[in-house]
Amino acid sequence: MLVIGIAGGTGSGKTTVVRKIIERLPKNEVAVLPQDAYYKDNRHVSLEVRQKMNFDHPDSIEFDLLIKHLKELKKNKVVEQPIYSYLTCLRSKETIQVVPRDVVIVEGILILGNEQLRNLMDLKVFVDAEPDDRLMRVIQRDMGERGRTVDKVLKRYEETVKPMHLQFIEPTKRYADLIVPQGGNNHAAISILTHYIERNLSCFN
């Protein structure tokens, strides 16, 4: 099994990079563990309080469960991945069954900051993008998918997204084996990643 970590700031294009890699590989060869599915369940507090929480801080992620699931996949075991809602800021009672594959991609803004998780990866990638480009994508995404107004998105960006990026995300770039500028638009980097995966899989088989 080949484990690839794909990190980068909010709105950097990580998800697009993951999708384009999957599109270039044979069907059912890749499993994805998104960090966002492992946000802690905060149903003990009100929705108003949950919506004000800092979701860009490492403490918001249940890393122990993510690490456990990755280790189980490496042992060829099926795992039940949580489902997290950005609208309610809660985990669903349902889960998604993730089956072991030849390639497992762990994707999220904070994944390279956790040493134990980082040590389970064969390749670490950091998707880089200009702050203005990331902010534009965040505004479009949060308004379209998470029901937030422009004012709320900008307020959250200034109060948590930007300072957390500088404190916890940008410094993890030094752990990356490969830095991908321009996110999903960097076709050359995506081709290099795909060829790396194909070459290593041929060694396994």
N, C-alpha and C positions, 0 to 999 in steps of 0.2 A: 504494500500500500504506500502511495506517495501522498504526503500531507503538505499542502501549500497554504501559507497564511497570506492573506491579502488585506493590508491595512491602508490607512489614509484618512484625511480629515473628512468631516461631514460635507457631503456634496462634492467630493473629489472625483467621483466616477467609479468607485470600487465595484458597485453592483453591475455596471455596464461592462467592466473588464471581465468579471466572473461570467456574465452571460455570453460574451463573445468567445471566451475560452471554451465554454460548454458547447456552443454551436459548432466549433471546429473539431470537436472530438466525437468519437463514436457514441451513439445513444446508450444511456444507462452506464456510462463509464465513470461519471463524476457524482459524488454526494457533496452537499453543501451544508455547513453548520454556520448559520449567521449569528454573530454575536447578539444582534438585536432580539433574538428569540429568548435570550437568557437574562433579560432584565428581571430584577427581583420583583416578586409579587408583593404589592403594597396595599392589599385590600384592607389592611387594618387602619388606614387613614382615609379621609374623605377624598372625593374626586377633585375638589378644589385644591387640596393640598398636594395630591398626586401630580396635578398638571403644573405645579410650580417646582417640582423636584428637578434636581440637576442630573440629567440623564447622560451627561458627557463626562462624568466623574467615574473612575474605576470602581468605586464602592457601589455603584448602581447595578453592576453586573454580578451574577452568580457564577463566578469563574470556576468554582469547585465543581459545579454540575457540568459546565462546558468541558472541562478537562476530563471528568469522569466519562462523559459520552464519547469524547475523542479516543480515549484509551480503550473503551469497549469496542468501538468500531475497528480499531487496530487489532483487536483480538477476534475479529470477525463476528461480533455480536450486533444484533439489531438494537437501536436505541429509540426512545420516545422523546422527540424534541418538543419543547414547550411552544405554545403559540401565544404571542404577546400582542395586545391591541394598543395602538397609540391613541385611540379615541377614549378608551376607558382607563388606560394605564394599568391594566391588569392582565394576568395570564388567563387564558381560556381553560376550561375543564378538559377540552379536547387536546390531543397532541398530534404530531406528525411523525409517522414511522420512518426512520432513516435506516436504509439498508447499507451494509458495508460495500464499498466500491473500490476499484483500483486507484482512484484519485479522490481524496477528500480535501475540499477547500474550506478553510475557516476564514470568515470574512467579517471585518468590523473595525471601528475606529480605534479601539483600545487593545486589540489582541497582541500587539508586539510589546506592550508594556508589562505583560505578565510573564515572568521568567519561566515558570513551570509549563505554561502553554507554549511559549516560544520554543522551548527545548524539544517539543514533540513535532516540530515542523521540519521538513526536509528543505523547503525553500521559503524565504520570507520576502514578501513584495510590499513596497510602499507606493501607493498611487498618489501622485503629487498634483496640485492644481493651484492656480493663483487664488488668493482670498476673495477677490471680486467675483470670479467665476463660481467659487463654492457658494458664496452668499446668494448669488442669482439662482442656483439650483435648489438651495435650501428654501428660498421663498416660493419658488414654483411647486416644489414637492409638498411643503407643509400646508400651503393653501389648498392644493388639489387633493391631497391624500389624508391630511390630518385635521382639516377643518379649522385652521388658524387664520387670523387676519394678518395683513402685512405688518401692522403695528406690533402685534404679539410676536411675530417671527423676528422682527428687528430688535425688539426688547430682549427676547431670549438670546439672540445672537450676541448682543453686547454684554449681557450679564453672565452668560454661561458658555455658549458655544465658542466664542473667540478666546476668552481667557483659558478655558479648559484645553483648547487646541494648542495654545502656546505652552501650557504647563505639562500636559500629559500625552499629547499626540505627536506634535512636531518633533520632540526629542527622540521618539522611538524610530525615527528615520535612520538613525545610526545602526540599528539592528538589521536593516534590510539588506538582503543579498542583491536585490534589483529594485531600482527606483524608476517608476513609470510616470513621466510627465504627461500632462494633457489627458489623463484618464483613458476613457474608451475610444478617444480619437487617435490614440497612438497605435496605429495598426502594426508598425514595425515591432514594438515591444510585445504586443499581443501574439504576434507570429513567433517571436523568440520564446515566449512562455509556452506556447503550444508545442513547439518543436522540443523544448526541454522535457515537457511531460511525455511526449511520444517516445523520445529517446530513452528515458528512464523506464517507461513501461515495457519497452522491448527487452530491457535487461532483466526485468522481473519474470517475463514469460519464457 
